[in-house]
Amino acid sequence: MKKILDMIKRALYYNSVVKKISGKSHFFDIFLSRIIIGVPFDRYVDFCFYDKPWKVRREYLFNEWKYYVKYNPGVTRGNHDDKSDIFSKCLPYLKREVLKTHNLSLDAFKVFVQGKKSFFYKPLDGDSGRGVEKILVTGDIDTLYTEVLKKGVGILEETVIQHKDMNRMNPNLVQTIRFFVCKGSAQTKIVFTALRTSLKDNVCVDNAGFGGAFANVDLNTGMISTNAFSEIAALKGDFDVRLVNDAGLVKHPVTGTIFKGFKIPFFDEASAFVLEISNKVDFYGRALLGFDIAISEKGPILIEVNANRPGISELWQIPLKYKPLRNEFEKILKDSGL
């Protein structure tokens, strides 16, 4: 009974969002979509299913978990990969200083912060940007060392200086491009890419799950090809409904830069960089991988590898909510030898 009541409560919340967007209640449609074809309540909103007939809803990528479980061994809904282990696999591609806080000595910390104005702390098993902090190197270093250790075991990373063209979108954080790779016996293929950015001027992460926005990038031109969207589950309080309806944001709210047509610098180099990592590094035998790439003045830098849940549904299907992608994705899996 409690489970049913919780479902009803969640359905009522998402129906309130749909009513705000469409002006109508779709409660029973939301609930039946969940019961009959398994559409999560949040994806009903994300994919604008209130405007789509039932016959096409099954063709959308709303059940990405079945692919993660099948093609990424060891992945569950609750587990997270150890960032330090991932980083140890990718040391040649990080192109910045990275330090684990486990058994970190004061002397090693002083060497790490020397000459730096800031650095990042990331918890080992965090996701969606939670727990990530940008830390300024100020005051007494011994005190700073103690404060860092209190945060728990994590990773310290040198701050990346992003390309000046990326600053035109949002200069207040290092934005990344998510490259989603399908790695099979027949081919290793980049399936899609998406720019990720924060919509605020005081947030240091670009994660979709932290309320960030994302837009698809054309694989051939390296130019953004859609407006920007967010996922409804990550938005809190009063938000711009264009982030979750079929319109999307045309301009970045911080800088006014138009998303569509924005050119990602070093995009071809970044694509080749990602394919090289994919082919040279084994990520626990997993086939569906997400690479977060920053762009510096010298070229692409690997920020993180998502070898468990790389964001097929949110970062690919949401910006293309007018186009069901399930059949296309399953053909890519087959062509890749999976």
Rosetta blueprint (number, residue, H / E / L):
1 M L
2 K H
3 K H
4 I H
5 L H
6 D H
7 M H
8 I H
9 K H
10 R H
11 A H
12 L H
13 Y H
14 Y H
15 N H
16 S H
17 V H
18 V H
19 K H
20 K H
21 I H
22 S H
23 G L
24 K L
25 S L
26 H L
27 F H
28 F H
29 D H
30 I H
31 F H
32 L H
33 S H
34 R H
35 I H
36 I H
37 I H
38 G L
39 V L
40 P L
41 F H
42 D H
43 R H
44 Y H
45 V H
46 D H
47 F L
48 C L
49 F H
50 Y H
51 D H
52 K L
53 P L
54 W H
55 K H
56 V H
57 R H
58 R L
59 E L
60 Y L
61 L L
62 F L
63 N L
64 E L
65 W H
66 K H
67 Y H
68 Y H
69 V H
70 K H
71 Y H
72 N L
73 P L
74 G L
75 V L
76 T L
77 R L
78 G L
79 N L
80 H L
81 D L
82 D L
83 K H
84 S H
85 D H
86 I H
87 F H
88 S H
89 K H
90 C L
91 L H
92 P H
93 Y H
94 L H
95 K L
96 R L
97 E L
98 V E
99 L E
100 K E
101 T L
102 H L
103 N L
104 L L
105 S L
106 L H
107 D H
108 A H
109 F H
110 K H
111 V H
112 F H
113 V H
114 Q L
115 G L
116 K L
117 K L
118 S E
119 F E
120 F E
121 Y E
122 K E
123 P E
124 L L
125 D L
126 G L
127 D L
128 S L
129 G L
130 R L
131 G L
132 V L
133 E E
134 K E
135 I E
136 L E
137 V L
138 T L
139 G L
140 D L
141 I H
142 D H
143 T H
144 L H
145 Y H
146 T H
147 E H
148 V H
149 L H
150 K H
151 K L
152 G L
153 V L
154 G E
155 I E
156 L E
157 E E
158 E E
159 T L
160 V L
161 I L
162 Q E
163 H L
164 K H
165 D H
166 M H
167 N H
168 R L
169 M L
170 N L
171 P L
172 N L
173 L L
174 V L
175 Q L
176 T E
177 I E
178 R E
179 F E
180 F E
181 V E
182 C E
183 K E
184 G L
185 S L
186 A L
187 Q L
188 T E
189 K E
190 I E
191 V E
192 F E
193 T E
194 A E
195 L E
196 R E
197 T E
198 S L
199 L L
200 K L
201 D L
202 N L
203 V L
204 C L
205 V L
206 D L
207 N L
208 A H
209 G H
210 F H
211 G L
212 G L
213 A E
214 F E
215 A E
216 N E
217 V E
218 D L
219 L L
220 N L
221 T L
222 G L
223 M E
224 I E
225 S L
226 T L
227 N L
228 A E
229 F E
230 S L
231 E L
232 I H
233 A H
234 A H
235 L L
236 K L
237 G L
238 D L
239 F L
240 D L
241 V H
242 R H
243 L H
244 V L
245 N L
246 D L
247 A L
248 G L
249 L E
250 V L
251 K E
252 H L
253 P L
254 V L
255 T L
256 G L
257 T L
258 I E
259 F L
260 K L
261 G L
262 F L
263 K E
264 I L
265 P L
266 F L
267 F H
268 D H
269 E H
270 A H
271 S H
272 A H
273 F H
274 V H
275 L H
276 E H
277 I H
278 S H
279 N H
280 K H
281 V L
282 D L
283 F L
284 Y L
285 G L
286 R L
287 A L
288 L E
289 L E
290 G E
291 F E
292 D E
293 I E
294 A E
295 I E
296 S E
297 E L
298 K L
299 G E
300 P E
301 I E
302 L E
303 I E
304 E E
305 V E
306 N E
307 A L
308 N L
309 R L
310 P L
311 G L
312 I H
313 S H
314 E H
315 L H
316 W H
317 Q H
318 I L
319 P L
320 L L
321 K L
322 Y L
323 K L
324 P L
325 L L
326 R H
327 N H
328 E H
329 F H
330 E H
331 K H
332 I H
333 L H
334 K H
335 D H
336 S L
337 G L
338 L L
